[in-house]
């Protein structure tokens, strides 16, 4: 468990993944809600503190730091792959995840602005995946933006929890490493 920090002219962020207790304070209520959701449904505590000059910069830098923290997890013996289908009211999210070390995010769906701008939501997930080394395919359908975004975070969280489950002693890769 490593703490990652980022201080720029625009933001100041710290993030840790795998903490005993989840503590999140970004100044953006919906982002706080989504990060707590990620922690709850993945089974891994998250500590995030952030402040900045605007929402976009905070969202981006939280994703950089949290992604780096997730990427620092010891991958030896983990399942590596995870998936989930998560319904939430009118919405459903389908996620497939590979903790390969190669960060790729593919999104399939139509999002509208809601509690968070759709552009910032997608940018957060893309930045998180690139910095964590997660290969994620995420499909979301529904009519309520809040429900769609929350279902997406829950599907990502459940998939991540499955991928991080220890099930052996070696890397699940023909290469012998995951990086």
BELRAKA-V852283 format. One record per pair of residues at least 12 apart in sequence whose ideal C-beta (glycine too) atoms are under 10 Angstrom apart, sorted by the first residue. I is the first residue (numbers start at 0). J is the second residue. If there is no record, write none. Layout:
I;J, I;J
This chain:
0;15, 0;16, 0;17, 0;18, 0;19, 0;43, 0;44, 0;46, 0;68, 0;71, 0;72, 0;73, 1;14, 1;15, 1;16, 1;17, 1;67, 1;68, 1;70, 1;71, 1;72, 2;14, 2;15, 2;16, 2;18, 2;46, 2;64, 2;67, 2;68, 2;71, 3;15, 3;16, 3;63, 3;64, 3;65, 3;66, 3;67, 3;68, 3;69, 3;70, 3;71, 3;130, 4;48, 4;60, 4;64, 4;67, 5;49, 5;59, 5;60, 5;61, 5;63, 5;64, 5;67, 6;60, 7;51, 7;52, 7;56, 7;60, 8;51, 8;52, 8;56, 9;51, 9;52, 9;53, 9;55, 9;56, 9;57, 9;59, 9;60, 10;25, 10;49, 10;50, 10;51, 10;52, 10;53, 10;56, 10;57, 10;58, 10;59, 10;60, 10;61, 10;63, 10;64, 11;48, 11;49, 11;50, 11;51, 11;57, 11;60, 12;25, 12;47, 12;48, 12;49, 12;50, 12;51, 12;56, 12;57, 12;59, 12;60, 12;61, 12;62, 12;63, 12;64, 12;65, 13;46, 13;47, 13;48, 13;49, 13;61, 13;64, 13;65, 13;68, 14;34, 14;45, 14;46, 14;47, 14;48, 14;49, 14;60, 14;61, 14;62, 14;63, 14;64, 14;65, 14;66, 14;67, 14;68, 14;69, 15;44, 15;45, 15;46, 15;47, 15;48, 15;64, 15;65, 15;68, 15;71, 16;37, 16;38, 16;41, 16;43, 16;44, 16;45, 16;46, 16;47, 16;64, 16;65, 16;66, 16;67, 16;68, 16;69, 16;70, 16;71, 16;72, 16;131, 16;159, 16;163, 17;38, 17;41, 17;42, 17;43, 17;44, 17;45, 17;46, 17;68, 17;69, 17;71, 17;72, 17;73, 17;163, 18;38, 18;43, 18;44, 18;45, 18;46, 18;47, 18;68, 19;44, 19;46, 20;38, 20;44, 20;45, 20;46, 21;34, 21;35, 21;37, 21;38, 21;39, 21;43, 21;44, 21;45, 21;46, 21;47, 22;34, 22;35, 22;38, 22;44, 22;45, 22;46, 22;47, 22;48, 23;35, 23;37, 23;38, 23;44, 23;45, 23;46, 23;47, 23;48, 23;49, 23;61, 23;65, 24;46, 24;47, 24;48, 24;49, 24;50, 25;47, 25;48, 25;49, 25;50, 25;51, 25;54, 25;57, 25;58, 25;60, 25;61, 26;48, 26;49, 26;50, 26;51, 26;54, 26;57, 27;49, 27;51, 27;53, 27;54, 27;57, 27;58, 27;61, 27;114, 27;115, 27;119, 28;114, 28;115, 29;54, 29;58, 29;113, 29;114, 29;115, 29;119, 29;120, 29;145, 29;148, 29;149, 30;47, 30;49, 30;54, 30;57, 30;58, 30;61, 30;62, 30;114, 30;115, 30;119, 30;120, 30;123, 31;47, 31;49, 31;61, 32;114, 32;115, 32;145, 32;148, 32;149, 32;152, 33;58, 33;114, 33;115, 33;120, 33;123, 33;124, 33;148, 33;149, 33;151, 33;152, 33;153, 33;155, 33;156, 34;46, 34;47, 34;49, 34;61, 34;65, 34;123, 34;152, 35;47, 35;152, 36;148, 36;149, 36;150, 36;151, 36;152, 36;153, 36;155, 36;156, 37;65, 37;69, 37;127, 37;152, 37;153, 37;155, 37;156, 37;157, 37;159, 37;160, 38;156, 39;152, 39;153, 39;156, 40;83, 40;85, 40;152, 40;153, 40;154, 40;155, 40;156, 40;157, 40;158, 40;159, 40;160, 41;69, 41;81, 41;152, 41;153, 41;155, 41;156, 41;157, 41;158, 41;159, 41;160, 41;161, 41;162, 41;163, 42;156, 42;157, 42;159, 42;160, 42;161, 42;163, 42;164, 43;68, 43;69, 43;72, 43;156, 43;159, 43;160, 43;163, 45;65, 45;68, 45;69, 46;65, 46;68, 47;61, 47;64, 47;65, 47;68, 48;61, 48;64, 49;61, 49;64, 49;65, 54;115, 54;116, 54;119, 55;116, 55;118, 55;119, 55;122, 55;123, 57;119, 57;123, 58;115, 58;116, 58;118, 58;119, 58;120, 58;122, 58;123, 58;126, 59;119, 59;122, 59;123, 59;125, 59;126, 59;127, 60;126, 61;123, 61;126, 61;127, 62;119, 62;122, 62;123, 62;124, 62;125, 62;126, 62;127, 62;128, 62;129, 62;130, 62;131, 63;123, 63;126, 63;127, 63;129, 63;130, 63;131, 64;126, 64;127, 64;130, 65;123, 65;126, 65;127, 65;130, 65;131, 66;102, 66;123, 66;124, 66;125, 66;126, 66;127, 66;128, 66;129, 66;130, 66;131, 66;132, 66;133, 67;127, 67;130, 67;131, 67;132, 68;130, 68;131, 69;98, 69;127, 69;128, 69;130, 69;131, 69;132, 69;133, 69;159, 69;163, 70;98, 70;100, 70;102, 70;127, 70;128, 70;129, 70;130, 70;131, 70;132, 70;133, 70;178, 71;131, 71;132, 72;98, 72;131, 72;132, 72;159, 72;162, 72;163, 73;163, 73;165, 73;177, 74;98, 74;99, 74;100, 74;132, 74;162, 74;163, 74;170, 74;171, 74;172, 74;176, 74;177, 74;178, 75;165, 75;167, 75;168, 75;169, 75;170, 75;171, 75;176, 75;177, 76;164, 76;165, 76;166, 76;167, 76;168, 76;169, 76;170, 76;171, 77;98, 77;161, 77;162, 77;163, 77;164, 77;165, 77;166, 77;167, 77;170, 77;171, 77;177, 78;98, 78;160, 78;161, 78;162, 78;163, 78;164, 78;165, 78;166, 78;167, 78;171, 79;96, 79;97, 79;98, 79;99, 79;100, 79;161, 79;162, 79;163, 79;164, 79;166, 79;167, 79;170, 79;171, 79;172, 79;177, 80;95, 80;96, 80;97, 80;98, 80;99, 80;134, 80;158, 80;161, 80;162, 80;171, 81;94, 81;95, 81;96, 81;97, 81;98, 81;133, 81;135, 81;154, 81;155, 81;156, 81;157, 81;158, 81;159, 81;160, 81;161, 81;162, 81;163, 81;164, 82;94, 82;95, 82;96, 82;97, 82;136, 82;154, 82;157, 82;158, 82;161, 82;162, 83;95, 83;96, 83;137, 83;150, 83;153, 83;154, 83;155, 83;156, 83;157, 83;158, 83;159, 83;160, 83;161, 84;138, 84;150, 84;154, 84;157, 84;158, 85;139, 85;149, 85;150, 85;151, 85;152, 85;153, 85;154, 85;155, 85;156, 85;157, 85;158, 86;140, 86;141, 86;146, 86;150, 86;153, 86;154, 87;141, 87;143, 87;145, 87;146, 87;147, 87;148, 87;149, 87;150, 87;151, 87;152, 87;153, 87;154, 88;141, 88;142, 88;143, 88;145, 88;146, 88;147, 88;149, 88;150, 89;140, 89;141, 89;142, 89;143, 89;146, 89;147, 89;150, 90;108, 90;139, 90;140, 90;141, 90;142, 90;143, 90;144, 90;145, 90;146, 90;147, 90;148, 90;149, 90;150, 90;151, 91;108, 91;138, 91;139, 91;140, 91;141, 91;146, 91;147, 91;150, 91;151, 91;154, 92;108, 92;137, 92;138, 92;139, 92;140, 92;141, 92;146, 92;147, 92;148, 92;149, 92;150, 92;151, 92;152, 92;153, 92;154, 92;155, 92;157, 92;158, 93;107, 93;108, 93;136, 93;137, 93;138, 93;139, 93;140, 93;150, 93;151, 93;154, 93;158, 94;135, 94;136, 94;137, 94;138, 94;139, 94;150, 94;151, 94;152, 94;153, 94;154, 94;155, 94;156, 94;157, 94;158, 94;159, 95;134, 95;135, 95;136, 95;137, 95;138, 95;154, 95;158, 96;128, 96;133, 96;134, 96;135, 96;136, 96;137, 96;154, 96;155, 96;156, 96;157, 96;158, 96;159, 96;160, 96;161, 96;162, 96;163, 97;132, 97;133, 97;134, 97;135, 97;136, 97;158, 97;162, 97;171, 97;177, 98;131, 98;132, 98;133, 98;134, 98;135, 98;158, 98;159, 98;161, 98;162, 98;163, 98;171, 98;177, 99;132, 99;133, 99;134, 99;162, 99;171, 99;172, 99;174, 99;177, 99;178, 100;131, 100;132, 100;133, 100;134, 100;172, 100;174, 100;176, 100;177, 100;178, 101;128, 101;129, 101;132, 101;133, 101;134, 101;177, 101;178, 102;125, 102;126, 102;127, 102;128, 102;129, 102;130, 102;131, 102;132, 102;133, 102;134, 102;135, 103;125, 103;128, 103;129, 103;132, 103;133, 103;134, 103;135, 103;136, 104;121, 104;122, 104;123, 104;124, 104;125, 104;126, 104;127, 104;128, 104;129, 104;133, 104;134, 104;135, 104;136, 104;137, 104;155, 105;125, 105;128, 105;134, 105;135, 105;136, 105;137, 105;138, 106;120, 106;121, 106;124, 106;125, 106;135, 106;136, 106;137, 106;138, 106;139, 106;151, 107;136, 107;137, 107;138, 107;139, 107;140, 108;121, 108;137, 108;138, 108;139, 108;140, 108;141, 108;147, 108;151, 109;139, 109;140, 109;141, 109;147, 110;139, 110;141, 110;144, 110;147, 110;148, 110;151, 111;142, 111;143, 111;144, 111;147, 112;144, 113;143, 113;144, 113;145, 113;146, 113;147, 113;148, 113;149, 114;144, 114;145, 114;148, 114;149, 115;144, 115;145, 115;148, 116;144, 117;144, 117;147, 117;148, 120;139, 120;144, 120;147, 120;148, 120;151, 120;152, 121;137, 121;148, 121;151, 123;148, 123;152, 124;137, 124;148, 124;151, 124;152, 124;155, 127;155, 128;155, 131;159, 132;177, 132;178, 133;155, 133;158, 133;159, 133;162, 135;154, 135;155, 135;158, 135;159, 136;158, 137;150, 137;151, 137;152, 137;154, 137;155, 137;158, 138;151, 138;154, 139;151, 139;154
